[in-house]
Amino acid sequence: MMQNSVADADEEIRARNNGVLTDYFRMLEALDIDTWIELWAFDCEVSAPYAAEPSARTLRGREALHRHYMAEAAKYVRLRYPATEIHPLLEPGRFLVRWFPHGELADGGTYRNENVGIFEFDAAGRIRRFVEYFNPVPLRDPSRT
């Protein structure tokens, strides 16, 4: 009986966190960074080991994250995430996510990419840590120079 209650609790946690990730991409599509930041723990950390500049590889805390993503959102007129894949891992607080952003840029260009990362949640269901493991060179509209 104890085994089932642990399994049930794990499934509830996974379902809650899956809902948070669904909201995550919906809010990014709406470029609603002010609401999106509420999904993150106050002491959150975002790591992008592929980043060219060492200073851009890690963001710590909601304030730094908010500043960074407000600047990123300003680059887009429209942003979509078709075919986002959300996969729970063995631990109920961790997910592997693969997403494919398509955007119309404020400068008139377009943006497409493929990303893969791990999201980790705290006990309250907020995103505590995100590590983006794969980020190839963005695919821009070839007609733009």
Stockholm file with secondary structure:
# STOCKHOLM 1.0

chainA/1-145         MMQNSVADADEEIRARNNGVLTDYFRMLEALDIDTWIELWAFDCEVSAPYAAEPSARTLRGREALHRHYMAEAAKYVRLRYPATEIHPLLEPGRFLVRWFPHGELADGGTYRNENVGIFEFDAAGRIRRFVEYFNPVPLRDPSRT
#=GR chainA/1-145 SS CHHHHHHHHHHHHHHHHHHHHHHHHHHHHTTCHHHHGGGEEEEEEEECTTCSSGGGSEEESHHHHHHHHHHHHTTEEEEECTTCEEEECSSTTEEEEEECCEEEETTSCEEECCEEEEEEECTTSCEEEEEEEECCCCEECTTCC
#=GC SS_cons         CHHHHHHHHHHHHHHHHHHHHHHHHHHHHTTCHHHHGGGEEEEEEEECTTCSSGGGSEEESHHHHHHHHHHHHTTEEEEECTTCEEEECSSTTEEEEEECCEEEETTSCEEECCEEEEEEECTTSCEEEEEEEECCCCEECTTCC
//
